Structures are given as structure tokens and as C-alpha cells.
């Protein structure tokens, strides 16, 4: 790679916005009425294009999330959270009944 090509590649990488949001919202198992921004499709709640990250509620919601029915809704910049089943995997830390992704 030439020096010019390397500089252009570095500029392209640096000018791309860094991802600070949690993963894109994904369908979640339905546990009562779907949360705001989601619609019912069989046994799932499916996100629309402006949906916030959602996880099933298991006790108090983790930091950066708030309760909405049987779900915890995040903000676009909320950390990725997974259900805690034993010790958290590498790259995650424990927060109540959840494992939160380290940044």
C-alpha cells in the first residue's frame, strides 16, 4: 500500500463516526404487551426503525435502562446488556441480574 493510500484509508476510518450505541435493536421474546417502538409478530416483539434497545426485565433495570412493563428500555447510547446466567463472559461485568459490556 502506498503512503497516499494508507493516509486515505486512515482518514476514512477516522472520519467514520464511532459506534457509541448499544447493538441495533433486535426482536425480543414477547412477555406481555410489546414496549414502545416494537410491534407484535407471533411470540416476539419486533423493533421498528426508531426503536430503542430492549431487554427482558428481571428485577431492577441495569444502569442506563428504565422499566417499561415487562421490559427494560435503553437509550441509543446505552451499553449492551445480556441476561446473567452464572459468571459474566469476558468483556462484560456484573450488574444485578445482568451482564453489561465493558467499553
VODREN-763397 format. One line per 8 residues: their letters; for each residue x negated, y, z of C-alpha. Coordinates in nm, 4 decimals. Layout:
# residues N
A> X Y Z ~ ... $
# end
This chain:
# residues 103
XXXXXXXX> 0.0000 0.0000 0.0000 ~ -0.1393 0.3377 -0.0933 ~ -0.1749 0.6145 0.1626 ~ 0.1073 0.8081 -0.0066 ~ 0.3406 0.5060 0.0021 ~ 0.2567 0.4468 0.3679 ~ 0.3325 0.8112 0.4516 ~ 0.6639 0.7957 0.2649 $
XXXXXXXX> 0.7595 0.4736 0.4451 ~ 0.6696 0.6275 0.7833 ~ 0.8703 0.9422 0.7025 ~ 1.1722 0.7344 0.6019 ~ 1.1506 0.5366 0.9249 ~ 1.1128 0.8483 1.1410 ~ 1.3949 1.0333 0.9677 ~ 1.6381 0.7443 1.0251 $
XXXXXXXX> 1.8481 0.8058 1.3387 ~ 1.7537 0.5800 1.6272 ~ 2.0262 0.3451 1.7408 ~ 2.1302 0.4503 2.0904 ~ 2.4750 0.2964 2.0924 ~ 2.5750 -0.0461 2.2091 ~ 2.6204 -0.3027 1.9365 ~ 2.9017 -0.2381 1.6927 $
XXXXXXXX> 3.2364 -0.3312 1.8483 ~ 3.3311 -0.6928 1.7806 ~ 3.6555 -0.8885 1.8252 ~ 3.7177 -0.9949 2.1844 ~ 3.9408 -1.2724 2.3188 ~ 4.2875 -1.1358 2.3886 ~ 4.3671 -1.1002 2.7618 ~ 4.6986 -0.9156 2.7630 $
XXXXXXXX> 4.7614 -0.6024 2.5563 ~ 4.4666 -0.5000 2.3382 ~ 4.2647 -0.1991 2.4549 ~ 4.2795 0.1376 2.2741 ~ 4.1170 0.1206 1.9298 ~ 4.1887 -0.2531 1.8900 ~ 4.4754 -0.4430 1.7271 ~ 4.6082 -0.7911 1.7917 $
XXXXXXXX> 4.5179 -1.0706 1.5491 ~ 4.6152 -1.4106 1.6855 ~ 4.4223 -1.4764 2.0062 ~ 4.1844 -1.1833 1.9510 ~ 4.1747 -0.8062 1.9757 ~ 4.0027 -0.6733 1.6646 ~ 3.8364 -0.3288 1.6566 ~ 3.9390 -0.0602 1.4118 $
XXXXXXXX> 3.6737 0.1691 1.2653 ~ 3.6773 0.4121 1.5602 ~ 3.6849 0.1536 1.8427 ~ 3.4591 0.1755 2.1468 ~ 3.2587 -0.1216 2.2773 ~ 3.4762 -0.3521 2.4916 ~ 3.4077 -0.6407 2.7273 ~ 3.6445 -0.8549 2.9302 $
XXXXXXXX> 3.6959 -0.7193 3.2820 ~ 3.5542 -0.9424 3.5570 ~ 3.5544 -0.7345 3.8736 ~ 3.4349 -0.3735 3.8673 ~ 3.3219 -0.2483 3.5264 ~ 2.9468 -0.2063 3.4801 ~ 2.7853 0.1408 3.4684 ~ 2.8820 0.3302 3.1521 $
XXXXXXXX> 3.2128 0.1416 3.1166 ~ 3.5610 0.2155 3.2519 ~ 3.8626 -0.0050 3.3209 ~ 4.1489 -0.0255 3.0718 ~ 4.3896 -0.3063 3.1544 ~ 4.2010 -0.6373 3.1440 ~ 3.9032 -0.4818 2.9658 ~ 3.6092 -0.2526 3.0305 $
XXXXXXXX> 3.5617 0.0109 2.7607 ~ 3.2266 0.1710 2.6920 ~ 3.1194 0.4926 2.5291 ~ 2.9382 0.4868 2.1950 ~ 2.6079 0.5215 2.3856 ~ 2.6841 0.2535 2.6480 ~ 2.4283 -0.0212 2.6969 ~ 2.5037 -0.3653 2.5587 $
XXXXXXXX> 2.6615 -0.5851 2.8269 ~ 2.7233 -0.9595 2.8394 ~ 2.9085 -1.1764 3.0869 ~ 2.6794 -1.3043 3.3615 ~ 2.6558 -1.6846 3.3792 ~ 2.3659 -1.7545 3.6112 ~ 2.0419 -1.5589 3.5811 ~ 2.0373 -1.2896 3.3121 $
XXXXXXXX> 1.8381 -1.3700 2.9974 ~ 1.5094 -1.1948 2.9161 ~ 1.5649 -0.8290 2.8250 ~ 1.8724 -0.7974 3.0494 ~ 1.9185 -0.7099 3.4153 ~ 2.1947 -0.7993 3.6608 ~ 2.4763 -0.5525 3.7365 ~ 2.7596 -0.7111 3.9343 $
XXXXXXX> 2.9224 -0.9814 3.7216 ~ 2.7444 -0.8610 3.4075 ~ 2.4000 -0.8569 3.2478 ~ 2.3020 -0.5217 3.0968 ~ 2.0496 -0.4891 2.8186 ~ 1.7317 -0.3063 2.9168 ~ 1.6494 -0.0183 2.6829 $
# end
